[in-house]
């Protein structure tokens, strides 16, 4: 399934049925063969700058930068969150241009009918979706991951006592994932696309139910966070559902161009699927080498999801 057409001269490591590649995803997507990916499942850096080295250093120190430390809750210290509302007009324009270009390259790399699942958040979802559609992918809806997040619900900053009955934003109870698809060729049906390209639809669940766009979930477990200390690590129970659905015939290659610590690739390996993860940051690439086999083995013997 994999050959040098996927990893070229980039530093790469094979783990199970999948490859991890240390590269910039725009460069990698531009170089792989056209129509070579069956699906993309990814959680991008929404603001583009929160994973720059200077911002991560500020996150580690707990002060300054795009990351904010939310107030403690019931004695629990909460993890820093990116300040997406702090993006100015120029940064939003830069983000839109980046994801429009990313989408154009994804269209080139995907097979006709290939789906893209992309994590986002309520603050920038509309801008992100417009950019991705502008790049050539079809918008096919949203997957809502039901999870009690730490976003929102706080009283007005520096006016908590004055306005105790007010919250600045609603308490977050979901995470949106944009669903996109590379267009089918003109007059081609989904059935014909499945026969020729193994793409075009979504796989039904293991108990033969339709894949649904509302998925109950939970916060990522402490065990998974101990294995992979990435700031936006998603739980294996959720990612395995998404990766299962992404390949309608259970065949093909799922790519994660923003691999991070490799949780999507771990989900592919747990399901016996082929994955390829691309990460430009050295620290996260090395983290993924260690984390992918360990995350992929969690609950593998008893429960895939």
N, C-alpha and C positions, 0 to 999 in steps of 0.2 A: 504493500500500500504506500509506503514512504520511500523516497529515494532522494538523490541530490537535487531534484527539482523543487524540493521543499526547504532544504536547509543550506544549500550553496556552500560558501566558505564561512558562513556564520558559525560561531561556537554553538554546538548543539549537544544535547544529551537525550538518549532514548531511555524511556522508563515504561516498562510494560508494552502496551500497544501504541504508545504515544511518543511524541518528540517535544522537547523543550528547546527553544531557540532564543539566543541572546541577540536581539536585533531591534531596530526601529520598525514599527509595524507598517508605516507608510512605505518605507523602502522595501520591506519584505512583500507586501501585497502587490507592489508594482512589478516585482520580479518573478513571482511564481507563475506557472502556466495559467492561461485563461481557463475558466470553467473547471477549476480543479477542486474547489471546496464545495461540500454539500450543505454546510450550515455554519453560522457564526453564533457563539454564545459568549457574551462579554460584559464586563462592568468597567466602563472607561473612567478615566480621571475627569469628572464632570467639568471642573473649572480649568483644567489643563495645567494649572500652576501649583495645585496643592501637593503634588508629588515631586516638585522640584527639590533639589537637595537643601536649599536654604529654608524652604517652608517646612520640610520634615525635621530639620534641626530645631526650628522654632516650636514645632509640635512636641518634640522630645523634651524641650526645656519648659514647656507649659506656658509660654508667653509670646505674644506678638504673632504676626503673620496671618494667613488666611484661616488657620485652625483656631477654634475657640474651645475653651474648657467649660462645659455646662455646669450649673450648680450641682452640688452633691444632693442626693435624694435618699432619704431614709438611712443616712449614714454611709451610703455607697458612693465611692468616687467614680464619676462617669468619664468615659473616654472622650477625647477631643473630637469635634465635628467640624467639617469645612464650612466657612461662612459664604455660602453660595449667594446670599442676599447682598454680599459686599462687592460683587463683581460690577465694575463700572461699564459704561457703554462701549469703550474700546475693547475691554476684555470679553464682553459678550459678542462683539463683532468678530474678534479673533477666534472665539470658540465656534461660532457659526461657520466661519471660513474653513476651519480645521475639519469639522465633521462633514461638511459638504465634500471636501476633497477626499476624506476617508471613505465616504459612501461611494464616491465615483470609483475608487480603487477596489472596494468590496464588490461592487457590481461586476467589475472585470474578473475578479478571482472566483466568484460564485458560479455554480452551475445554474442554468435557467430554473426558476422555481425554488431555489435555495432560500431558506429562511434565516433571518437575523433576530436574535433575542438580545436586547440591549437594556441593561439596568440604568435607571435614571432617578430623578427625584422631582417632587412637585414644583420646585422653584424654577427649574430650567427645562422641564420636559417639552413645553411647547416650542421653545427655541431649538432644542435638539432635534425634535421630530421634523421641523421645517427644514433644517439643514440636511438631514439624512434624505428626505424626499427630494430636495433640490439636487442632491448628488446622484439620484437615479433609482433609489429603492422605493418600492411601493409600501405605503403604510397599511398594515393589516390589523391594527388594533393594539390593545394593551393587555399585558398579563399583570394582575394585581396580586402581589405577595402580601398576604395579610400578616402583619407582624407589629407588635407594639414597640415602636421606635422611641428614641429619646429626644426626638425633634418636637419643638413646640410645647404649648401648654404653660409656659412661664408667664408670670405677671409682668407688667411693663417694667423694663430695666430702670433702676434708680427711683421707681415710683411704686414699689410693691405695697408699701403701707398705705399710700394714698388711694390706690385703686385695687383693693384686695379681691374684688369680684370680677376682675378683668384678666384675660390672657391675650398676649400679643398675636399668637398664632394657634390654630387648633392643634391638639395633641396628635402626633403622627401615629396612625394605625395601619399604614400600608406603604409598600414600596412599588412604584410603577416600573414595569419593563416594557419598553416599546417593542412591538412585533412588526417586522418588515419582511419583504420578499423580493427577490429579483424577478422581474416580469417573465411570464411564460412567452415563448415565441408566438407571434400572431397566429390566431386560429388553433393553437395547440390546446387540448384539454388537459386537465390535471391527470387523468388516466394515461394519456399519451406521454406526458412529462415524466410520470413515474416509471413508465416502461423504458424510456430513453435515458433519463438522467437520474433516476432514483430520488427525485425531489418533487416539490410542488404542493405537498400536503403535510399534515402533522400526524405523528404516530398516536394511536389510541393507547389508553393506559394498559397496564399489565392485566387488569381484570376486564378488558375489552369495553371500557367506557370512553366516550369522547374526551379528548383533552380539553380542559376547562380553563377559562381565563381568570378565575378566582382561586387562588391556591393558599390554603391555611399554612402558616409557617411559624417559625419561632426564631428568637435571636440565636446567633451562632453560639454553640456550646463552649464552655470554658476549655474543655479538652481540645476542641478544634483550634481555639485561639492559642493554646499552649504549643500546638504543633506548628501553626503558621501565624505569626504575629503581624499580619497585614491589617491596616486600619479599616478596610471595608470588606473583610472576609465574609462570604455568604455560606450558609450551612449546606452540608452535603445532602441532607434530606431534600432540600429545595432544588439544588443544582442537578441532582440526578433525575428529578422529574422533567426539568427543562431539557437536559441532554437526551433523555429518552424520546421526548416528543419531537426533537429537532430533526431526527433521521426517520422519515416515515416508514422505510422498509428495514430499519435497523442496519443499514449499510452506508458506508461512506466516511468522510472526514469532517469532524467538527473543529473549527479553529477558534481560539481565543486570542485576538491580537493585542489585548491588554491583560496579559496573563497574571500579573501580580505574583502571588505566592502559589499559583497553580491549582486553585480549587476546582475550576471547571475541568481541567485535564484530569484531576483525580477522580471526578465524577465519571468522566469517559472511561477511565480504566476500570472503575468499579463495575460498570455496565458492560465491559468487554467491547467497548467502541474505540475507534481510532481518533485520537485528538492531536492537535498541534498547537502549542502555546508559544506566544512571542512576547518577550519582555525586554525593554531597553535598559532598565536599571539593573546594574550588576547585583546589588544587594538582594533584590527580589528574585532575580534569576537563580542565585545561589540558594535562596530560601526555598524556592520551588523544587529544586533538585532533592532536597531533604523532605519537603512536606508532601509532595505528590504521592509517593508510595504509601506514606503513613495515613494520609487522609483517605486515599482510595481503599485502604483495607478496613476502615471503620465500618462495623456492622455488615461487612460484606458477606459473612457466612450465614446470616440470618435474615437480613432485611435490606434490600437494595435501596429502598426509598426511606 
